[in-house]
Structure formats: structure tokens, C-alpha cells
Amino acid sequence: MNCINFVVPMNPCACGYFPDRERCCCTEQEVSHYLGRISRPLLDRIDICTEVTGISYEELTEKQENETSAQIRKRVEYAHRMQQERYEGLPLHFNAYLNGNQTELYCPLGEKEQKLLKNAFGKLNLSARAYYKIIKTARTIADLEQEERILEQHLLEAIRYRLPGGAYWGRGV
């Protein structure tokens, strides 16, 4: 199975500052027209969407202890090994490749997690594709944290990765 990975940077408007109305000079009609150029079905096919907000000078220059690239690499390598072991003997190697039935089998949710996802499904008007992408993304987040089970916190983070695509597209401004 081939998988093609893309990074798709997008601005929410022509000037690039929406929803910051102090900096955005676009009219609501211009923003709606600009966002309308990207279809919801296309956005639905993107596994992870995240919004990058501006950063202040103080935040940029603040000294803080962060995880190093080497530490992140170790977590990713561990998650990679977990997934290879989980899918040993199958024609897939990563959570992203799971179909619907395989997702149900390899990414079971507890009662609390099912309730959370059911609520999100209704409130966010998610598609079946988005539903399964959230579960597979949550499984990967759990793998990165070396957790055997998908927990509520993993689902919440995965749901947040679906929101930017739906925050403005198809909802008006």
C-alpha cells in the first residue's frame, strides 16, 4: 500500500490574518469566497489540521525547557516499533493504513472514549472518514505516549487536529 504524505499550508484569507480582525483587512464576503476555494471533502482527506497562531516577541525569546529533537526521535521510533509489532503479518505497518474494520479491531475505545467521540461526531458534524481519522490519530498519539489504550486525552487531542478545517469552512465567518 502506498501512502503519500503532504504538508498543505493554507491561509484562511487573502491577507493571511483572519480571524485576527485587528490585522485582517478582508471583508466577510472575501473570507467566505477565499475559504470556499477549498472543498470540505478535500479537507476531510487531510489527517491532521492545525492552526498556527502568531507569536509575540516575548514568547519567542522566552527561555524554557523543551523536549529535544533527540528525545522526540526516540518517542517516534518507539511508536514506529509498536505499530510494526501490532500489525506484524499484515500488509500494513502504520495506524494510518487501517480500514474501518481494522480500526475497530486495533483501536478499541472504552465506554468514556466512545461517549466522547459520539458527542464530538454530532456536535462537529463529522463524516465517517473524519471519525476513523480521529481514532487512528488518537491511536498514534497514545503510541507516542507509550500507552496501550486510547484514552480521552488522546481523543481530545486528535479531535483538535480536525477543528481548524471545520472552524471556518462551511460555517460562515
C-alpha positions in Angstrom: 0.0 0.0 0.0 1.4 3.4 -1.0 1.0 6.4 1.2 1.8 9.9 0.0 2.3 12.5 2.7 1.7 16.1 2.1 2.1 19.3 4.1 -0.5 21.7 2.9 -0.1 25.2 4.2 -3.2 27.4 3.8 -4.2 30.9 4.8 -7.7 31.4 5.9 -8.0 34.6 3.7 -6.1 36.6 1.1 -4.2 38.7 3.6 -3.5 35.7 5.9 -4.5 37.2 9.2 -8.1 36.0 9.6 -9.6 35.5 12.2 -7.5 38.3 13.8 -9.8 41.2 13.0 -7.3 43.8 14.2 -4.9 42.7 11.4 -7.2 41.2 8.8 -8.3 43.6 6.2 -10.6 41.2 4.3 -14.4 41.6 4.3 -16.5 38.7 5.5 -17.5 38.0 1.8 -13.9 37.9 0.8 -13.0 35.5 3.6 -16.0 33.3 2.7 -15.0 33.3 -1.0 -11.4 32.5 -0.2 -12.3 29.6 2.1 -14.8 28.4 -0.5 -11.9 27.6 -2.8 -11.0 24.6 -0.7 -13.8 22.0 -0.5 -14.8 20.3 2.7 -14.4 16.8 1.1 -10.8 17.7 0.3 -10.1 19.0 3.8 -11.8 15.8 5.1 -9.0 13.8 3.5 -6.3 15.5 5.4 -5.3 13.5 8.6 -4.1 16.4 10.8 -5.1 20.0 10.5 -3.7 22.5 12.9 -3.9 26.3 13.2 -0.7 28.2 13.7 -1.2 31.4 15.5 1.0 34.4 15.8 3.7 34.6 18.4 4.8 37.6 20.5 8.3 38.7 20.8 8.2 37.8 24.5 7.1 34.3 23.7 9.7 33.9 21.0 12.6 35.0 23.3 11.4 33.3 26.5 13.8 30.7 27.8 12.0 27.5 28.6 12.9 23.8 28.8 11.6 21.9 25.8 11.9 18.4 24.6 14.9 17.9 22.4 14.8 16.6 18.9 16.7 13.5 20.1 14.0 12.9 22.7 11.2 13.3 20.2 13.0 11.0 17.8 13.2 8.3 20.5 9.4 8.6 21.1 8.7 8.4 17.3 11.0 5.4 16.9 9.3 3.6 19.8 5.8 4.4 18.4 7.0 3.1 15.0 8.2 -0.2 16.6 4.9 -0.5 18.5 2.9 -0.2 15.2 5.2 -2.7 13.3 4.7 -5.2 16.1 0.9 -4.6 16.3 0.5 -5.2 12.6 3.1 -7.9 12.2 1.9 -10.4 9.4 -0.5 -7.8 7.9 0.1 -5.9 4.7 0.2 -2.6 6.7 2.7 -1.1 9.1 1.1 2.1 10.4 -2.2 3.2 12.0 -2.9 5.5 9.1 -3.3 2.5 6.8 -6.1 0.8 8.8 -9.5 0.4 7.1 -12.8 0.8 9.1 -12.9 -2.8 10.3 -9.3 -2.9 11.2 -9.7 0.4 13.1 -12.4 -1.2 15.2 -10.2 -4.2 15.9 -6.9 -2.5 16.6 -8.1 0.8 18.1 -10.9 -0.2 20.6 -12.4 2.6 22.7 -13.5 2.4 26.3 -17.0 3.4 27.3 -16.0 7.0 28.2 -14.0 7.4 25.0 -16.9 6.1 22.9 -19.3 8.6 24.6 -16.8 11.5 24.0 -16.4 10.6 20.3 -20.2 10.2 19.9 -20.7 13.7 21.3 -18.0 15.1 19.0 -19.4 13.4 16.0 -22.8 15.0 16.5 -21.6 18.5 17.6 -18.9 18.8 14.9 -21.0 17.2 12.1 -18.1 14.8 11.4 -18.1 12.5 8.4 -17.4 8.8 8.6 -13.9 9.5 7.2 -13.2 12.1 9.9 -14.5 9.7 12.6 -11.9 7.0 11.6 -9.1 9.5 11.1 -9.7 10.8 14.7 -9.5 7.3 16.1 -6.3 6.4 14.1 -4.7 9.7 15.1 -5.6 9.1 18.7 -4.0 5.6 18.5 -0.8 7.3 17.2 -0.9 9.8 20.0 -1.3 7.0 22.5 1.6 5.2 20.9 3.8 8.3 21.2 3.0 8.4 24.9 3.6 4.6 25.2 0.0 4.0 26.2 -1.6 0.6 25.4 -5.1 2.1 25.4 -6.6 5.1 23.7 -7.6 7.5 26.5 -9.9 10.5 26.5 -6.9 12.9 26.4 -5.7 11.2 23.2 -9.1 11.5 21.6 -9.4 15.2 22.6 -6.0 16.0 21.0 -7.0 14.1 17.8 -10.3 16.0 17.7 -8.5 19.3 18.0 -6.5 18.3 14.9 -9.8 18.1 13.0 -11.1 21.5 14.1 -9.2 24.1 12.0 -10.6 22.6 8.8 -14.1 22.9 10.2 -13.7 26.1 12.2 -14.2 28.4 9.2 -15.0 26.2 6.2 -18.7 25.9 5.6 -19.7 27.8 8.7 -19.5 31.4 7.6 -17.3 34.0 9.3 
